[in-house]
Amino acid sequence: MDALKELVKIVNRKRLSKIDVFDKTFLNQNNSNLYYTLYEGLESGKIIDDVSAAKYLYDSEDKDAKFRKLKSRFKNKILKSVLLFDIEEIFNNERGRVYYECLTNNQIIEIIIQLSGTTKLVYELVKEDYSKALKYNLYDILKNYSYYLISYYSLKGDKKSLVEEESKYLVYLDLAQKEQFAKYLYMKIAVDFNRPIPITNELLSDVKHNLSRFFTLRKEINNPEIDFYYFYLAFLYYESNNELDQILSICDEAEQLMKLNPNIVTNTRRMVMLLYKVKALLHYKQFDTGIKLLNNDDTIVIPETSMNWYILKETEFKLYLQDDKIQEAYNVYEQVINNKSFKRQVAELTEKWKIYHAYLVFMDSFLNKGEYKFSLPKFLNDVPINSKDKSGYNFAIRVIEILFNAARKDYNLIFSKMDALRVYRTRYLNDNTYKRNHLFLSVLLKAEKSGFSNKEMAKADWPEIAELRKHNNYIIADWEIIPYETLWDIFVELAKK
């Protein structure tokens, strides 16, 4: 009761009357206040920027003082509301819920200390949460909690308790620092994978060194957060090195960790493990296993409006397409383009599915003796953004164009593009990321020298073909929609017909 008495003094009537957050009244559809109007406009997409907001709210310009004042107050209200979330609704794992509770409790304690000092109330609040933070190794919280206790013992003159807590505090301080450094190390390494730079051997060597440092840190810190940072970084490295066995091994390790510690399971973690495992199975051409994994009843259910749903659909589409299951691939394609959120996606994504559709139509005609009915001019006009990507999906666009022309026996058009492709190979395909692009284009350029003769192409033992057929050799990028070694066999077959 003493703690409640002190809290009532802090949360007095004057302060209560000035609490300014969103509540249910702001979400009432019958409510005509401008806060609700702004909220509804943002939620529905009617408001996309300051100009449209000012017009929607006041029929004025975005420099209008009334609009700017409302926008500022709206932002303050909604930010404060973040601290009042229902944790059962926003977190699907126990660790997340506990961390949110401890984090908000920590901030409350900080505010109380500023208002009334380190009193017995602070001591009691810390003691209530201490065991929860300890159970989940929340070192950033524990070092603060431990420090608050030391402050309290110091003020009370309780040296014995202070000395006992001091040893814990120094441990938490050290572990929190190492945890922070581990996260920093992840960011430091991950940035190079997110930059538009070549994935060189030098870069991979540096990443491997830092990955080893990260592995050492994991041994010192018992924290699943750090484990998963390591897993994510390992995925980036092994994917860039095309070490499929290592990717599957990391997936197994992560899944075992989640199995032993169900409280650390999150949808994001399950999604990442599923994606990397299925992509590895795709590259190993274990198509049935990949599809079964995606359709497993235990597989995470992902909202169809999320980006993760689209990412998994890409892999599912490729599993069917590369397994020559054309109707199933068409079904996935239809699911995607008929998704209500598809048209709201970024142009890079919607264009990507136009490229996938081109490959699907081509493979359908090739496997089922179709007529290759497909408008290349319209297709090329519909993918302007990816056409500018000089080494990624741009290459997929160039390849499908050549394949359709080969299927239609329009070799003169292919010959006319070869000089430009030689320049393209030299200018854009000179690092590890694009090694398979380089190899496949080199094979096509050698085929050109033979006049695209089926007899010479069929018996060709060029080293580039052998390199393409090897596993775990070079990065298999997302834009390699059908493996290049398969496309080469198709190209040889088309030259025969």
TORMAR-443628 format. One record per residue (C-alpha): residue in three letters; x, y, z. Coordinates in pm, whole numbers, padded with zeros to 5 digits, always signed. Layout:
TORMAR-443628
alaXYZ
...
END
This chain:
TORMAR-443628
met+00000+00000+00000
asp+00290+00238+00065
ala+00390+00205-00301
leu+00037+00292-00414
lys+00031+00595-00185
glu+00350+00724-00343
leu+00219+00653-00694
val-00100+00850-00626
lys+00114+01145-00522
ile+00308+01124-00847
val+00003+01055-01069
asn-00200+01334-00913
arg-00531+01475-01040
lys-00368+01768-01217
arg-00135+01539-01413
leu-00418+01295-01489
ser-00631+01574-01635
lys-00354+01656-01882
ile-00289+01305-02017
asp-00311+01343-02392
val-00321+01015-02586
phe-00547+00846-02838
asp-00837+00651-02695
lys-01149+00483-02831
thr-01326+00814-02889
phe-01079+00900-03163
leu-01160+00577-03349
asn-01538+00618-03333
gln-01673+00643-03688
asn-01941+00883-03570
asn-01674+01112-03436
ser-01629+01412-03663
asn-01325+01563-03491
leu-01021+01636-03706
tyr-00798+01389-03523
tyr-01025+01107-03635
thr-01045+01251-03987
leu-00666+01263-04012
tyr-00635+00909-03869
glu-00897+00772-04110
gly-00738+00950-04407
leu-00395+00803-04333
glu-00537+00456-04267
ser-00744+00445-04587
gly-00473+00590-04813
lys-00672+00904-04893
ile-00388+01103-04740
ile-00042+01036-04886
asp+00152+01354-04805
asp+00124+01697-04642
val-00038+01852-04949
ser-00317+01594-04969
ala-00362+01604-04588
ala-00411+01982-04576
lys-00652+01962-04868
tyr-00846+01673-04710
leu-00872+01834-04366
tyr-00900+02208-04430
asp-00918+02246-04807
ser-00604+02453-04770
glu-00228+02435-04835
asp+00023+02236-04629
lys+00177+02558-04493
asp-00152+02643-04321
ala-00078+02705-03951
lys-00394+02518-03842
phe-00288+02209-04033
arg+00070+02217-03901
lys-00056+02255-03541
leu-00299+01963-03580
lys-00030+01745-03738
ser+00211+01814-03448
arg-00050+01740-03179
phe-00165+01426-03364
lys+00194+01299-03372
asn+00241+01361-02998
lys-00080+01179-02911
ile-00006+00876-03123
leu+00353+00847-02996
lys+00238+00845-02634
ser-00020+00579-02721
val+00258+00338-02816
leu+00331+00290-02445
leu-00027+00176-02386
phe-00045-00113-02632
asp-00207-00443-02539
ile+00102-00664-02531
glu-00101-00978-02599
glu-00204-00827-02933
ile+00130-00696-03057
phe+00361-00979-02945
asn+00317-01343-03040
asn+00598-01470-02815
glu+00656-01462-02443
arg+01000-01304-02463
gly+00868-01011-02664
arg+00590-00952-02414
val+00830-00965-02119
tyr+01077-00730-02289
tyr+00801-00478-02360
glu+00683-00495-01998
cys+01036-00453-01862
leu+01121-00177-02107
thr+00813+00030-02021
asn+00866-00041-01652
asn+01226+00078-01686
gln+01110+00406-01841
ile+00848+00455-01568
ile+01119+00405-01304
glu+01345+00660-01476
ile+01064+00917-01472
ile+00983+00846-01106
ile+01351+00892-01015
gln+01348+01231-01189
leu+01032+01333-01005
ser+01091+01198-00653
gly+01434+01036-00638
thr+01535+00676-00569
thr+01276+00592-00308
lys+01139+00262-00176
leu+00886+00276-00462
val+01174+00243-00711
tyr+01314-00048-00510
glu+00979-00230-00511
leu+00917-00175-00883
val+01262-00310-00967
lys+01218-00615-00745
glu+00884-00695-00913
asp+01044-00717-01257
tyr+01398-00830-01177
ser+01326-01205-01200
lys+01149-01167-01536
ala+01439-00976-01688
leu+01681-01235-01548
lys+01481-01529-01685
tyr+01512-01395-02040
asn+01866-01254-02007
leu+01760-00899-02083
tyr+02100-00756-02003
asp+02024-00400-02117
ile+01738-00394-01865
leu+01922-00589-01593
lys+02217-00349-01580
asn+01972-00063-01519
tyr+01768-00254-01261
ser+02085-00356-01080
tyr+02210+00004-01083
tyr+01879+00130-00936
leu+01915-00120-00650
ile+02275-00010-00586
ser+02156+00352-00573
tyr+01885+00261-00325
tyr+02123+00060-00103
ser+02369+00348-00112
leu+02107+00596+00007
lys+01999+00352+00282
gly+02359+00290+00393
asp+02317-00085+00327
lys+02673-00171+00221
lys+02627-00549+00248
ser+02339-00549-00003
leu+02527-00302-00225
val+02837-00525-00242
glu+02624-00831-00321
glu+02445-00645-00601
glu+02768-00489-00728
ser+02905-00823-00855
lys+02583-00881-01052
tyr+02585-00528-01188
leu+02938-00561-01327
val+02846-00890-01499
tyr+02531-00739-01653
leu+02722-00429-01760
asp+02984-00642-01937
leu+02726-00866-02105
ala+02511-00572-02213
gln+02816-00408-02369
lys+02906-00729-02554
glu+02547-00769-02668
gln+02546-00414-02802
phe+02879-00474-02974
ala+02744-00793-03133
lys+02450-00600-03277
tyr+02686-00329-03398
leu+02903-00595-03561
tyr+02598-00731-03743
met+02510-00385-03877
lys+02870-00320-03975
ile+02884-00639-04183
ala+02528-00634-04317
val+02567-00286-04465
asp+02795-00419-04740
phe+02529-00667-04849
asn+02272-00387-04868
arg+02493-00152-05071
pro+02496-00159-05453
ile+02855-00286-05461
pro+03008-00606-05602
ile+03034-00912-05377
thr+03406-00969-05415
asn+03634-01236-05267
glu+03793-00966-05052
leu+03454-00868-04911
leu+03360-01230-04839
ser+03695-01286-04669
asp+03635-00985-04442
val+03282-01105-04366
lys+03410-01452-04281
his+03657-01300-04033
asn+03385-01094-03865
leu+03150-01392-03865
ser+03413-01580-03665
arg+03429-01289-03415
phe+03052-01299-03392
phe+03058-01673-03324
thr+03299-01616-03035
leu+03068-01352-02888
arg+02778-01599-02901
lys+02971-01830-02670
glu+03008-01550-02415
ile+02647-01430-02428
asn+02352-01654-02357
asn+02095-01454-02551
pro+01875-01575-02839
glu+01868-01223-02981
ile+02240-01251-03051
asp+02197-01605-03180
phe+01951-01486-03441
tyr+02164-01190-03540
tyr+02438-01445-03604
phe+02201-01669-03803
tyr+02091-01379-04023
leu+02449-01276-04088
ala+02551-01636-04160
phe+02268-01658-04414
leu+02398-01351-04596
tyr+02749-01493-04607
tyr+02663-01849-04707
glu+02410-01731-04966
ser+02673-01507-05124
asn+02916-01801-05119
asn+02642-02037-05241
glu+02711-02281-04956
leu+02370-02448-04952
asp+02466-02715-04697
gln+02568-02446-04449
ile+02238-02261-04503
leu+02041-02578-04426
ser+02264-02642-04125
ile+02197-02293-03986
cys+01822-02347-04041
asp+01839-02672-03845
glu+02031-02505-03563
ala+01785-02217-03543
glu+01483-02448-03551
gln+01631-02663-03275
leu+01695-02351-03064
met+01331-02244-03108
lys+01209-02596-03030
leu+01402-02600-02702
asn+01299-02243-02619
pro+00942-02189-02745
asn+00932-01851-02571
ile+01175-01706-02827
val+00969-01808-03130
thr+00845-01518-03345
asn+00672-01509-03682
thr+00967-01319-03829
arg+01217-01582-03719
arg+01006-01868-03847
met+00956-01682-04175
val+01329-01624-04228
met+01414-01989-04155
leu+01139-02110-04389
leu+01248-01881-04671
tyr+01616-01976-04660
lys+01541-02346-04627
val+01299-02345-04922
lys+01541-02143-05138
ala+01819-02391-05061
leu+01590-02680-05158
leu+01504-02494-05479
his+01872-02463-05572
tyr+01924-02831-05488
lys+01626-02902-05719
gln+01444-03081-05439
phe+01117-02935-05563
asp+00871-03173-05396
thr+01039-03133-05058
gly+01022-02754-05091
ile+00652-02758-05182
lys+00570-02997-04897
leu+00750-02764-04656
leu+00548-02466-04779
asn+00222-02660-04751
asn+00299-02814-04412
asp+00024-02754-04156
asp+00288-02632-03912
thr+00418-02373-04158
ile+00366-02015-04048
val+00055-01846-04185
ile+00153-01514-04338
pro-00100-01236-04413
glu-00153-01195-04787
thr-00099-00820-04759
ser+00256-00856-04624
met+00578-00838-04825
asn+00681-01174-04681
trp+00383-01336-04853
tyr+00504-01208-05189
ile+00859-01324-05119
leu+00745-01678-05041
lys+00519-01683-05347
glu+00822-01606-05566
thr+00999-01914-05434
glu+00685-02129-05462
phe+00641-02014-05824
lys+01001-02108-05907
leu+00966-02450-05742
tyr+00675-02533-05971
leu+00823-02370-06282
gln+01160-02542-06253
asp+00981-02873-06188
asp+00787-02825-06516
lys+00456-02807-06326
ile+00313-02535-06546
gln-00047-02533-06424
glu+00061-02509-06062
ala+00294-02221-06155
tyr+00003-02047-06331
asn-00207-02092-06014
val+00059-01919-05802
tyr+00090-01640-06059
glu-00288-01587-06054
gln-00291-01580-05674
val-00035-01302-05677
ile-00177-01073-05944
asn-00532-01116-05806
asn-00419-01025-05454
lys-00606-00710-05352
ser-00281-00551-05235
phe-00082-00632-05553
lys-00145-00302-05728
arg-00029-00113-05419
gln+00311-00282-05422
val+00624-00106-05547
ala+00686-00108-05922
glu+00995-00330-05888
leu+00776-00607-05745
thr+00487-00578-05990
glu+00733-00566-06282
lys+00909-00873-06147
trp+00589-01074-06182
lys+00560-00960-06544
ile+00907-01106-06597
tyr+00804-01429-06423
his+00496-01443-06646
ala+00715-01414-06956
tyr+00921-01715-06847
leu+00601-01905-06762
val+00452-01845-07107
phe+00778-01948-07270
met+00811-02271-07069
asp+00445-02353-07130
ser+00500-02327-07506
phe+00828-02519-07494
leu+00693-02809-07291
asn+00351-02826-07452
lys+00449-02749-07814
gly+00282-02412-07810
glu+00323-02127-08055
tyr+00516-01890-07827
lys+00245-01627-07852
phe+00379-01339-07649
ser+00418-00970-07726
leu+00783-00886-07664
pro+00745-00513-07747
lys+00462-00476-07493
phe+00656-00677-07236
leu+00970-00467-07276
asn+00762-00152-07246
asp+00600-00282-06923
val+00925-00334-06729
pro+01104+00004-06747
ile+01246+00002-06393
asn+01398-00347-06406
ser+01525-00276-06757
lys+01747-00007-06604
asp+01896-00252-06353
lys+02201-00322-06564
ser+02303-00648-06402
gly+02008-00798-06213
tyr+01660-00857-06351
asn+01767-00666-06659
phe+01967-00978-06748
ala+01658-01195-06702
ile+01475-00965-06945
arg+01752-00994-07205
val+01764-01374-07171
ile+01389-01428-07217
glu+01395-01198-07519
ile+01667-01414-07677
leu+01478-01735-07596
phe+01155-01619-07756
asn+01347-01508-08066
ala+01525-01844-08082
ala+01194-02029-08048
arg+01059-01824-08340
lys+01376-01889-08545
asp+01446-01517-08558
tyr+01824-01564-08532
asn+01899-01250-08731
leu+01755-01046-08447
ile+01968-01242-08198
phe+02282-01185-08412
ser+02208-00812-08416
lys+02216-00798-08035
met+02538-00993-07978
asp+02784-00704-08007
ala+02589-00509-07748
leu+02586-00816-07521
arg+02967-00844-07544
val+02997-00486-07419
tyr+02733-00561-07153
arg+02931-00862-07027
thr+03252-00661-06997
arg+03090-00361-06833
tyr+02846-00511-06586
leu+02920-00879-06515
asn+03263-00882-06355
asp+03217-00985-05993
asn+03101-01286-05793
thr+02739-01176-05781
tyr+02705-01199-06157
lys+02946-01485-06229
arg+02669-01717-06352
asn+02531-01438-06573
his+02880-01399-06718
leu+02918-01773-06778
phe+02580-01811-06948
leu+02633-01508-07168
ser+02978-01641-07263
val+02815-01969-07372
leu+02564-01780-07589
leu+02844-01574-07747
lys+03035-01893-07831
ala+02716-02040-07979
glu+02690-01732-08199
lys+03033-01808-08348
ser+02900-02147-08455
gly+02606-01979-08623
phe+02382-02132-08355
ser+02444-02470-08512
asn+02257-02739-08321
lys+02520-03000-08410
glu+02808-02795-08266
met+02607-02672-07967
ala+02496-03025-07876
lys+02849-03161-07863
ala+03006-02849-07711
asp+03225-02923-07411
trp+03299-02561-07324
pro+03424-02509-06966
glu+03151-02250-06900
ile+02884-02518-06940
ala+03060-02745-06692
glu+03090-02455-06445
leu+02718-02380-06472
arg+02631-02744-06397
lys+02834-02748-06075
his+02659-02711-05737
asn+02785-02484-05458
asn+03008-02294-05696
tyr+02870-01944-05761
ile+02583-01731-05631
ile+02245-01834-05773
ala+02069-01498-05779
asp+01695-01439-05759
trp+01683-01325-06121
glu+01798-01670-06240
ile+01436-01773-06276
ile+01525-02097-06454
pro+01877-02238-06399
tyr+02111-02131-06677
glu+02226-02487-06743
thr+01861-02578-06807
leu+01816-02277-07034
trp+02125-02382-07230
asp+01976-02729-07289
ile+01654-02562-07403
phe+01849-02331-07633
val+02023-02632-07792
glu+01686-02804-07837
leu+01536-02493-07999
ala+01823-02482-08249
lys+01738-02837-08353
lys+01373-02775-08429
END
